[in-house]
Amino acid sequence: MAHTSFPSDLIRAQREWNRTYEALAQRPRHTAALRRRLQELSSRLVAHPFWETAAGRSPAARVELRRQAKAEEAA
């Protein structure tokens, strides 16, 4: 699955989701805006048209998306 080419907007949304999740985990209070943002990004990720393609139908594709997004953040 490492050769899957994800659309740039999908990777960007996953990276934003990761950052928002980390920010939410670090704040014990005043998290409403972060929770709303996480819900918005989750909806964007789930409803992305890529998941309707042959490459996106594999359950491993979602795992690979998260892996690639984390690798880009680390770089």
PDB file with one MODEL, atoms N, CA, C and O in Angstrom:
MODEL        1
ATOM      1  N   MET A   1       0.818  -1.198   0.000  1.00  0.00           N
ATOM      2  CA  MET A   1       0.000   0.000   0.000  1.00  0.00           C
ATOM      3  C   MET A   1       0.859   1.258   0.000  1.00  0.00           C
ATOM      4  O   MET A   1       0.321   2.354  -0.157  1.00  0.00           O
ATOM      5  N   ALA A   2       2.128   1.146   0.165  1.00  0.00           N
ATOM      6  CA  ALA A   2       2.998   2.308   0.271  1.00  0.00           C
ATOM      7  C   ALA A   2       3.022   3.138  -1.007  1.00  0.00           C
ATOM      8  O   ALA A   2       3.446   4.293  -0.970  1.00  0.00           O
ATOM      9  N   HIS A   3       2.585   2.589  -2.127  1.00  0.00           N
ATOM     10  CA  HIS A   3       2.642   3.311  -3.383  1.00  0.00           C
ATOM     11  C   HIS A   3       1.347   4.049  -3.699  1.00  0.00           C
ATOM     12  O   HIS A   3       1.204   4.597  -4.793  1.00  0.00           O
ATOM     13  N   THR A   4       0.419   4.073  -2.780  1.00  0.00           N
ATOM     14  CA  THR A   4      -0.840   4.777  -3.006  1.00  0.00           C
ATOM     15  C   THR A   4      -0.577   6.271  -3.085  1.00  0.00           C
ATOM     16  O   THR A   4       0.105   6.844  -2.236  1.00  0.00           O
ATOM     17  N   SER A   5      -1.124   6.882  -4.107  1.00  0.00           N
ATOM     18  CA  SER A   5      -0.988   8.317  -4.286  1.00  0.00           C
ATOM     19  C   SER A   5      -2.286   8.970  -3.825  1.00  0.00           C
ATOM     20  O   SER A   5      -3.326   8.841  -4.471  1.00  0.00           O
ATOM     21  N   PHE A   6      -2.210   9.663  -2.712  1.00  0.00           N
ATOM     22  CA  PHE A   6      -3.388  10.326  -2.161  1.00  0.00           C
ATOM     23  C   PHE A   6      -3.469  11.753  -2.689  1.00  0.00           C
ATOM     24  O   PHE A   6      -2.439  12.386  -2.923  1.00  0.00           O
ATOM     25  N   PRO A   7      -4.682  12.264  -2.879  1.00  0.00           N
ATOM     26  CA  PRO A   7      -4.823  13.667  -3.276  1.00  0.00           C
ATOM     27  C   PRO A   7      -4.240  14.582  -2.195  1.00  0.00           C
ATOM     28  O   PRO A   7      -4.319  14.281  -1.004  1.00  0.00           O
ATOM     29  N   SER A   8      -3.666  15.681  -2.620  1.00  0.00           N
ATOM     30  CA  SER A   8      -3.011  16.580  -1.660  1.00  0.00           C
ATOM     31  C   SER A   8      -3.990  17.146  -0.633  1.00  0.00           C
ATOM     32  O   SER A   8      -3.619  17.342   0.524  1.00  0.00           O
ATOM     33  N   ASP A   9      -5.231  17.410  -1.034  1.00  0.00           N
ATOM     34  CA  ASP A   9      -6.192  17.937  -0.063  1.00  0.00           C
ATOM     35  C   ASP A   9      -6.556  16.902   0.996  1.00  0.00           C
ATOM     36  O   ASP A   9      -6.863  17.261   2.133  1.00  0.00           O
ATOM     37  N   LEU A  10      -6.525  15.640   0.636  1.00  0.00           N
ATOM     38  CA  LEU A  10      -6.816  14.581   1.607  1.00  0.00           C
ATOM     39  C   LEU A  10      -5.669  14.449   2.618  1.00  0.00           C
ATOM     40  O   LEU A  10      -5.910  14.299   3.816  1.00  0.00           O
ATOM     41  N   ILE A  11      -4.453  14.505   2.143  1.00  0.00           N
ATOM     42  CA  ILE A  11      -3.299  14.446   3.055  1.00  0.00           C
ATOM     43  C   ILE A  11      -3.285  15.679   3.949  1.00  0.00           C
ATOM     44  O   ILE A  11      -3.020  15.572   5.147  1.00  0.00           O
ATOM     45  N   ARG A  12      -3.568  16.840   3.383  1.00  0.00           N
ATOM     46  CA  ARG A  12      -3.604  18.071   4.174  1.00  0.00           C
ATOM     47  C   ARG A  12      -4.667  17.983   5.275  1.00  0.00           C
ATOM     48  O   ARG A  12      -4.419  18.387   6.411  1.00  0.00           O
ATOM     49  N   ALA A  13      -5.842  17.457   4.942  1.00  0.00           N
ATOM     50  CA  ALA A  13      -6.901  17.306   5.945  1.00  0.00           C
ATOM     51  C   ALA A  13      -6.480  16.338   7.047  1.00  0.00           C
ATOM     52  O   ALA A  13      -6.775  16.570   8.219  1.00  0.00           O
ATOM     53  N   GLN A  14      -5.792  15.253   6.680  1.00  0.00           N
ATOM     54  CA  GLN A  14      -5.326  14.300   7.688  1.00  0.00           C
ATOM     55  C   GLN A  14      -4.271  14.942   8.589  1.00  0.00           C
ATOM     56  O   GLN A  14      -4.266  14.711   9.798  1.00  0.00           O
ATOM     57  N   ARG A  15      -3.389  15.739   8.014  1.00  0.00           N
ATOM     58  CA  ARG A  15      -2.370  16.422   8.816  1.00  0.00           C
ATOM     59  C   ARG A  15      -3.018  17.410   9.776  1.00  0.00           C
ATOM     60  O   ARG A  15      -2.620  17.494  10.938  1.00  0.00           O
ATOM     61  N   GLU A  16      -4.014  18.163   9.303  1.00  0.00           N
ATOM     62  CA  GLU A  16      -4.736  19.099  10.167  1.00  0.00           C
ATOM     63  C   GLU A  16      -5.458  18.349  11.282  1.00  0.00           C
ATOM     64  O   GLU A  16      -5.492  18.808  12.424  1.00  0.00           O
ATOM     65  N   TRP A  17      -6.034  17.195  10.950  1.00  0.00           N
ATOM     66  CA  TRP A  17      -6.710  16.373  11.948  1.00  0.00           C
ATOM     67  C   TRP A  17      -5.715  15.939  13.030  1.00  0.00           C
ATOM     68  O   TRP A  17      -6.010  16.016  14.222  1.00  0.00           O
ATOM     69  N   ASN A  18      -4.530  15.481  12.598  1.00  0.00           N
ATOM     70  CA  ASN A  18      -3.499  15.051  13.554  1.00  0.00           C
ATOM     71  C   ASN A  18      -3.111  16.191  14.490  1.00  0.00           C
ATOM     72  O   ASN A  18      -3.028  16.004  15.704  1.00  0.00           O
ATOM     73  N   ARG A  19      -2.874  17.367  13.925  1.00  0.00           N
ATOM     74  CA  ARG A  19      -2.471  18.525  14.749  1.00  0.00           C
ATOM     75  C   ARG A  19      -3.590  18.928  15.712  1.00  0.00           C
ATOM     76  O   ARG A  19      -3.327  19.242  16.873  1.00  0.00           O
ATOM     77  N   THR A  20      -4.818  18.920  15.239  1.00  0.00           N
ATOM     78  CA  THR A  20      -5.945  19.281  16.093  1.00  0.00           C
ATOM     79  C   THR A  20      -6.111  18.272  17.217  1.00  0.00           C
ATOM     80  O   THR A  20      -6.370  18.652  18.359  1.00  0.00           O
ATOM     81  N   TYR A  21      -5.967  16.993  16.904  1.00  0.00           N
ATOM     82  CA  TYR A  21      -6.083  15.947  17.916  1.00  0.00           C
ATOM     83  C   TYR A  21      -4.997  16.111  18.983  1.00  0.00           C
ATOM     84  O   TYR A  21      -5.269  15.985  20.177  1.00  0.00           O
ATOM     85  N   GLU A  22      -3.782  16.389  18.552  1.00  0.00           N
ATOM     86  CA  GLU A  22      -2.684  16.590  19.512  1.00  0.00           C
ATOM     87  C   GLU A  22      -2.948  17.804  20.395  1.00  0.00           C
ATOM     88  O   GLU A  22      -2.710  17.752  21.602  1.00  0.00           O
ATOM     89  N   ALA A  23      -3.437  18.892  19.812  1.00  0.00           N
ATOM     90  CA  ALA A  23      -3.752  20.087  20.592  1.00  0.00           C
ATOM     91  C   ALA A  23      -4.862  19.798  21.600  1.00  0.00           C
ATOM     92  O   ALA A  23      -4.808  20.265  22.738  1.00  0.00           O
ATOM     93  N   LEU A  24      -5.849  19.041  21.191  1.00  0.00           N
ATOM     94  CA  LEU A  24      -6.950  18.682  22.085  1.00  0.00           C
ATOM     95  C   LEU A  24      -6.457  17.820  23.235  1.00  0.00           C
ATOM     96  O   LEU A  24      -6.910  17.983  24.369  1.00  0.00           O
ATOM     97  N   ALA A  25      -5.542  16.911  22.961  1.00  0.00           N
ATOM     98  CA  ALA A  25      -5.009  16.030  24.002  1.00  0.00           C
ATOM     99  C   ALA A  25      -4.180  16.791  25.034  1.00  0.00           C
ATOM    100  O   ALA A  25      -4.043  16.347  26.174  1.00  0.00           O
ATOM    101  N   GLN A  26      -3.631  17.933  24.636  1.00  0.00           N
ATOM    102  CA  GLN A  26      -2.774  18.700  25.538  1.00  0.00           C
ATOM    103  C   GLN A  26      -3.532  19.720  26.370  1.00  0.00           C
ATOM    104  O   GLN A  26      -2.973  20.267  27.320  1.00  0.00           O
ATOM    105  N   ARG A  27      -4.781  19.990  26.042  1.00  0.00           N
ATOM    106  CA  ARG A  27      -5.566  21.006  26.757  1.00  0.00           C
ATOM    107  C   ARG A  27      -6.662  20.345  27.587  1.00  0.00           C
ATOM    108  O   ARG A  27      -7.549  19.696  27.034  1.00  0.00           O
ATOM    109  N   PRO A  28      -6.608  20.502  28.890  1.00  0.00           N
ATOM    110  CA  PRO A  28      -7.653  19.894  29.723  1.00  0.00           C
ATOM    111  C   PRO A  28      -8.968  20.687  29.730  1.00  0.00           C
ATOM    112  O   PRO A  28     -10.020  20.126  30.038  1.00  0.00           O
ATOM    113  N   ARG A  29      -8.919  21.990  29.392  1.00  0.00           N
ATOM    114  CA  ARG A  29     -10.130  22.816  29.434  1.00  0.00           C
ATOM    115  C   ARG A  29     -10.236  23.666  28.187  1.00  0.00           C
ATOM    116  O   ARG A  29      -9.284  23.795  27.417  1.00  0.00           O
ATOM    117  N   HIS A  30     -11.419  24.247  28.001  1.00  0.00           N
ATOM    118  CA  HIS A  30     -11.677  25.158  26.890  1.00  0.00           C
ATOM    119  C   HIS A  30     -11.385  24.475  25.545  1.00  0.00           C
ATOM    120  O   HIS A  30     -10.610  24.968  24.725  1.00  0.00           O
ATOM    121  N   THR A  31     -12.015  23.364  25.362  1.00  0.00           N
ATOM    122  CA  THR A  31     -11.722  22.558  24.174  1.00  0.00           C
ATOM    123  C   THR A  31     -12.845  22.542  23.131  1.00  0.00           C
ATOM    124  O   THR A  31     -12.750  21.820  22.139  1.00  0.00           O
ATOM    125  N   ALA A  32     -13.880  23.309  23.340  1.00  0.00           N
ATOM    126  CA  ALA A  32     -15.040  23.257  22.432  1.00  0.00           C
ATOM    127  C   ALA A  32     -14.653  23.546  20.986  1.00  0.00           C
ATOM    128  O   ALA A  32     -15.078  22.834  20.077  1.00  0.00           O
ATOM    129  N   ALA A  33     -13.860  24.572  20.772  1.00  0.00           N
ATOM    130  CA  ALA A  33     -13.472  24.920  19.398  1.00  0.00           C
ATOM    131  C   ALA A  33     -12.638  23.811  18.763  1.00  0.00           C
ATOM    132  O   ALA A  33     -12.797  23.507  17.580  1.00  0.00           O
ATOM    133  N   LEU A  34     -11.757  23.214  19.546  1.00  0.00           N
ATOM    134  CA  LEU A  34     -10.940  22.123  19.019  1.00  0.00           C
ATOM    135  C   LEU A  34     -11.796  20.897  18.699  1.00  0.00           C
ATOM    136  O   LEU A  34     -11.572  20.228  17.690  1.00  0.00           O
ATOM    137  N   ARG A  35     -12.766  20.604  19.548  1.00  0.00           N
ATOM    138  CA  ARG A  35     -13.644  19.459  19.286  1.00  0.00           C
ATOM    139  C   ARG A  35     -14.484  19.686  18.045  1.00  0.00           C
ATOM    140  O   ARG A  35     -14.692  18.760  17.261  1.00  0.00           O
ATOM    141  N   ARG A  36     -14.972  20.907  17.852  1.00  0.00           N
ATOM    142  CA  ARG A  36     -15.736  21.225  16.633  1.00  0.00           C
ATOM    143  C   ARG A  36     -14.854  21.089  15.399  1.00  0.00           C
ATOM    144  O   ARG A  36     -15.290  20.558  14.377  1.00  0.00           O
ATOM    145  N   ARG A  37     -13.618  21.567  15.491  1.00  0.00           N
ATOM    146  CA  ARG A  37     -12.686  21.466  14.369  1.00  0.00           C
ATOM    147  C   ARG A  37     -12.389  20.002  14.044  1.00  0.00           C
ATOM    148  O   ARG A  37     -12.314  19.622  12.875  1.00  0.00           O
ATOM    149  N   LEU A  38     -12.222  19.187  15.081  1.00  0.00           N
ATOM    150  CA  LEU A  38     -11.948  17.762  14.876  1.00  0.00           C
ATOM    151  C   LEU A  38     -13.134  17.082  14.190  1.00  0.00           C
ATOM    152  O   LEU A  38     -12.940  16.241  13.313  1.00  0.00           O
ATOM    153  N   GLN A  39     -14.344  17.435  14.579  1.00  0.00           N
ATOM    154  CA  GLN A  39     -15.534  16.875  13.937  1.00  0.00           C
ATOM    155  C   GLN A  39     -15.629  17.309  12.473  1.00  0.00           C
ATOM    156  O   GLN A  39     -15.965  16.506  11.603  1.00  0.00           O
ATOM    157  N   GLU A  40     -15.330  18.582  12.210  1.00  0.00           N
ATOM    158  CA  GLU A  40     -15.366  19.084  10.837  1.00  0.00           C
ATOM    159  C   GLU A  40     -14.340  18.355   9.963  1.00  0.00           C
ATOM    160  O   GLU A  40     -14.652  17.949   8.843  1.00  0.00           O
ATOM    161  N   LEU A  41     -13.127  18.191  10.472  1.00  0.00           N
ATOM    162  CA  LEU A  41     -12.087  17.505   9.710  1.00  0.00           C
ATOM    163  C   LEU A  41     -12.416  16.029   9.526  1.00  0.00           C
ATOM    164  O   LEU A  41     -12.152  15.463   8.466  1.00  0.00           O
ATOM    165  N   SER A  42     -12.985  15.406  10.544  1.00  0.00           N
ATOM    166  CA  SER A  42     -13.379  14.000  10.434  1.00  0.00           C
ATOM    167  C   SER A  42     -14.416  13.822   9.330  1.00  0.00           C
ATOM    168  O   SER A  42     -14.341  12.875   8.547  1.00  0.00           O
ATOM    169  N   SER A  43     -15.374  14.725   9.269  1.00  0.00           N
ATOM    170  CA  SER A  43     -16.399  14.661   8.216  1.00  0.00           C
ATOM    171  C   SER A  43     -15.783  14.842   6.844  1.00  0.00           C
ATOM    172  O   SER A  43     -16.148  14.149   5.894  1.00  0.00           O
ATOM    173  N   ARG A  44     -14.840  15.781   6.739  1.00  0.00           N
ATOM    174  CA  ARG A  44     -14.173  16.022   5.458  1.00  0.00           C
ATOM    175  C   ARG A  44     -13.386  14.787   5.018  1.00  0.00           C
ATOM    176  O   ARG A  44     -13.388  14.429   3.840  1.00  0.00           O
ATOM    177  N   LEU A  45     -12.718  14.145   5.965  1.00  0.00           N
ATOM    178  CA  LEU A  45     -11.932  12.953   5.644  1.00  0.00           C
ATOM    179  C   LEU A  45     -12.824  11.794   5.190  1.00  0.00           C
ATOM    180  O   LEU A  45     -12.540  11.141   4.186  1.00  0.00           O
ATOM    181  N   VAL A  46     -13.878  11.551   5.918  1.00  0.00           N
ATOM    182  CA  VAL A  46     -14.755  10.414   5.626  1.00  0.00           C
ATOM    183  C   VAL A  46     -15.490  10.594   4.301  1.00  0.00           C
ATOM    184  O   VAL A  46     -15.700   9.624   3.573  1.00  0.00           O
ATOM    185  N   ALA A  47     -15.882  11.828   3.984  1.00  0.00           N
ATOM    186  CA  ALA A  47     -16.683  12.081   2.792  1.00  0.00           C
ATOM    187  C   ALA A  47     -15.846  12.365   1.546  1.00  0.00           C
ATOM    188  O   ALA A  47     -16.401  12.687   0.495  1.00  0.00           O
ATOM    189  N   HIS A  48     -14.542  12.254   1.644  1.00  0.00           N
ATOM    190  CA  HIS A  48     -13.700  12.585   0.492  1.00  0.00           C
ATOM    191  C   HIS A  48     -13.962  11.600  -0.647  1.00  0.00           C
ATOM    192  O   HIS A  48     -14.095  10.400  -0.408  1.00  0.00           O
ATOM    193  N   PRO A  49     -14.038  12.096  -1.873  1.00  0.00           N
ATOM    194  CA  PRO A  49     -14.312  11.230  -3.037  1.00  0.00           C
ATOM    195  C   PRO A  49     -13.258  10.148  -3.287  1.00  0.00           C
ATOM    196  O   PRO A  49     -13.545   9.165  -3.971  1.00  0.00           O
ATOM    197  N   PHE A  50     -12.069  10.306  -2.759  1.00  0.00           N
ATOM    198  CA  PHE A  50     -11.020   9.304  -2.969  1.00  0.00           C
ATOM    199  C   PHE A  50     -11.469   7.925  -2.493  1.00  0.00           C
ATOM    200  O   PHE A  50     -11.096   6.913  -3.086  1.00  0.00           O
ATOM    201  N   TRP A  51     -12.260   7.878  -1.436  1.00  0.00           N
ATOM    202  CA  TRP A  51     -12.663   6.587  -0.860  1.00  0.00           C
ATOM    203  C   TRP A  51     -13.600   5.815  -1.786  1.00  0.00           C
ATOM    204  O   TRP A  51     -13.844   4.630  -1.562  1.00  0.00           O
ATOM    205  N   GLU A  52     -14.122   6.464  -2.811  1.00  0.00           N
ATOM    206  CA  GLU A  52     -14.986   5.794  -3.790  1.00  0.00           C
ATOM    207  C   GLU A  52     -14.195   5.175  -4.931  1.00  0.00           C
ATOM    208  O   GLU A  52     -14.757   4.436  -5.739  1.00  0.00           O
ATOM    209  N   THR A  53     -12.898   5.463  -5.010  1.00  0.00           N
ATOM    210  CA  THR A  53     -12.065   4.913  -6.081  1.00  0.00           C
ATOM    211  C   THR A  53     -11.603   3.504  -5.704  1.00  0.00           C
ATOM    212  O   THR A  53     -11.743   3.086  -4.555  1.00  0.00           O
ATOM    213  N   ALA A  54     -11.060   2.787  -6.668  1.00  0.00           N
ATOM    214  CA  ALA A  54     -10.568   1.430  -6.406  1.00  0.00           C
ATOM    215  C   ALA A  54      -9.463   1.442  -5.351  1.00  0.00           C
ATOM    216  O   ALA A  54      -9.436   0.580  -4.473  1.00  0.00           O
ATOM    217  N   ALA A  55      -8.558   2.407  -5.430  1.00  0.00           N
ATOM    218  CA  ALA A  55      -7.460   2.487  -4.463  1.00  0.00           C
ATOM    219  C   ALA A  55      -7.962   2.822  -3.061  1.00  0.00           C
ATOM    220  O   ALA A  55      -7.358   2.409  -2.072  1.00  0.00           O
ATOM    221  N   GLY A  56      -9.048   3.559  -2.971  1.00  0.00           N
ATOM    222  CA  GLY A  56      -9.576   3.976  -1.677  1.00  0.00           C
ATOM    223  C   GLY A  56     -10.470   2.958  -1.003  1.00  0.00           C
ATOM    224  O   GLY A  56     -10.787   3.110   0.176  1.00  0.00           O
ATOM    225  N   ARG A  57     -10.880   1.936  -1.708  1.00  0.00           N
ATOM    226  CA  ARG A  57     -11.796   0.950  -1.124  1.00  0.00           C
ATOM    227  C   ARG A  57     -11.106  -0.008  -0.162  1.00  0.00           C
ATOM    228  O   ARG A  57     -11.773  -0.661   0.641  1.00  0.00           O
ATOM    229  N   SER A  58      -9.812  -0.100  -0.230  1.00  0.00           N
ATOM    230  CA  SER A  58      -9.073  -1.003   0.647  1.00  0.00           C
ATOM    231  C   SER A  58      -9.023  -0.431   2.062  1.00  0.00           C
ATOM    232  O   SER A  58      -8.736   0.753   2.235  1.00  0.00           O
ATOM    233  N   PRO A  59      -9.298  -1.252   3.075  1.00  0.00           N
ATOM    234  CA  PRO A  59      -9.178  -0.780   4.452  1.00  0.00           C
ATOM    235  C   PRO A  59      -7.761  -0.297   4.780  1.00  0.00           C
ATOM    236  O   PRO A  59      -7.576   0.577   5.627  1.00  0.00           O
ATOM    237  N   ALA A  60      -6.778  -0.866   4.110  1.00  0.00           N
ATOM    238  CA  ALA A  60      -5.394  -0.470   4.352  1.00  0.00           C
ATOM    239  C   ALA A  60      -5.114   0.947   3.854  1.00  0.00           C
ATOM    240  O   ALA A  60      -4.132   1.562   4.269  1.00  0.00           O
ATOM    241  N   ALA A  61      -5.954   1.466   2.980  1.00  0.00           N
ATOM    242  CA  ALA A  61      -5.734   2.810   2.445  1.00  0.00           C
ATOM    243  C   ALA A  61      -5.830   3.855   3.552  1.00  0.00           C
ATOM    244  O   ALA A  61      -5.053   4.810   3.564  1.00  0.00           O
ATOM    245  N   ARG A  62      -6.759   3.693   4.472  1.00  0.00           N
ATOM    246  CA  ARG A  62      -6.903   4.669   5.571  1.00  0.00           C
ATOM    247  C   ARG A  62      -5.683   4.636   6.488  1.00  0.00           C
ATOM    248  O   ARG A  62      -5.221   5.677   6.957  1.00  0.00           O
ATOM    249  N   VAL A  63      -5.176   3.454   6.735  1.00  0.00           N
ATOM    250  CA  VAL A  63      -3.972   3.321   7.551  1.00  0.00           C
ATOM    251  C   VAL A  63      -2.793   3.970   6.840  1.00  0.00           C
ATOM    252  O   VAL A  63      -1.996   4.672   7.462  1.00  0.00           O
ATOM    253  N   GLU A  64      -2.687   3.736   5.550  1.00  0.00           N
ATOM    254  CA  GLU A  64      -1.587   4.309   4.770  1.00  0.00           C
ATOM    255  C   GLU A  64      -1.689   5.832   4.725  1.00  0.00           C
ATOM    256  O   GLU A  64      -0.663   6.513   4.760  1.00  0.00           O
ATOM    257  N   LEU A  65      -2.890   6.376   4.649  1.00  0.00           N
ATOM    258  CA  LEU A  65      -3.064   7.826   4.673  1.00  0.00           C
ATOM    259  C   LEU A  65      -2.514   8.400   5.969  1.00  0.00           C
ATOM    260  O   LEU A  65      -1.771   9.381   5.949  1.00  0.00           O
ATOM    261  N   ARG A  66      -2.873   7.794   7.094  1.00  0.00           N
ATOM    262  CA  ARG A  66      -2.371   8.275   8.387  1.00  0.00           C
ATOM    263  C   ARG A  66      -0.853   8.168   8.458  1.00  0.00           C
ATOM    264  O   ARG A  66      -0.189   9.055   8.994  1.00  0.00           O
ATOM    265  N   ARG A  67      -0.298   7.070   7.913  1.00  0.00           N
ATOM    266  CA  ARG A  67       1.144   6.889   7.950  1.00  0.00           C
ATOM    267  C   ARG A  67       1.851   7.939   7.109  1.00  0.00           C
ATOM    268  O   ARG A  67       2.851   8.514   7.539  1.00  0.00           O
ATOM    269  N   GLN A  68       1.338   8.188   5.920  1.00  0.00           N
ATOM    270  CA  GLN A  68       1.968   9.191   5.046  1.00  0.00           C
ATOM    271  C   GLN A  68       1.853  10.585   5.619  1.00  0.00           C
ATOM    272  O   GLN A  68       2.789  11.377   5.509  1.00  0.00           O
ATOM    273  N   ALA A  69       0.731  10.900   6.225  1.00  0.00           N
ATOM    274  CA  ALA A  69       0.557  12.233   6.823  1.00  0.00           C
ATOM    275  C   ALA A  69       1.540  12.427   7.969  1.00  0.00           C
ATOM    276  O   ALA A  69       2.139  13.494   8.096  1.00  0.00           O
ATOM    277  N   LYS A  70       1.712  11.408   8.803  1.00  0.00           N
ATOM    278  CA  LYS A  70       2.682  11.509   9.905  1.00  0.00           C
ATOM    279  C   LYS A  70       4.106  11.617   9.380  1.00  0.00           C
ATOM    280  O   LYS A  70       4.917  12.356   9.939  1.00  0.00           O
ATOM    281  N   ALA A  71       4.418  10.892   8.318  1.00  0.00           N
ATOM    282  CA  ALA A  71       5.761  10.953   7.739  1.00  0.00           C
ATOM    283  C   ALA A  71       6.037  12.356   7.191  1.00  0.00           C
ATOM    284  O   ALA A  71       7.152  12.860   7.327  1.00  0.00           O
ATOM    285  N   GLU A  72       5.049  12.981   6.582  1.00  0.00           N
ATOM    286  CA  GLU A  72       5.231  14.337   6.069  1.00  0.00           C
ATOM    287  C   GLU A  72       5.416  15.332   7.194  1.00  0.00           C
ATOM    288  O   GLU A  72       6.201  16.272   7.071  1.00  0.00           O
ATOM    289  N   GLU A  73       4.700  15.136   8.290  1.00  0.00           N
ATOM    290  CA  GLU A  73       4.845  16.040   9.442  1.00  0.00           C
ATOM    291  C   GLU A  73       6.235  15.916  10.050  1.00  0.00           C
ATOM    292  O   GLU A  73       6.817  16.909  10.487  1.00  0.00           O
ATOM    293  N   ALA A  74       6.759  14.716  10.077  1.00  0.00           N
ATOM    294  CA  ALA A  74       8.080  14.492  10.654  1.00  0.00           C
ATOM    295  C   ALA A  74       9.193  15.066   9.780  1.00  0.00           C
ATOM    296  O   ALA A  74      10.264  15.420  10.273  1.00  0.00           O
ATOM    297  N   ALA A  75       8.925  15.152   8.479  1.00  0.00           N
ATOM    298  CA  ALA A  75       9.967  15.644   7.547  1.00  0.00           C
ATOM    299  C   ALA A  75      10.138  17.146   7.598  1.00  0.00           C
ATOM    300  O   ALA A  75      10.969  17.698   6.877  1.00  0.00           O
TER     301      ALA A  75
ENDMDL
END
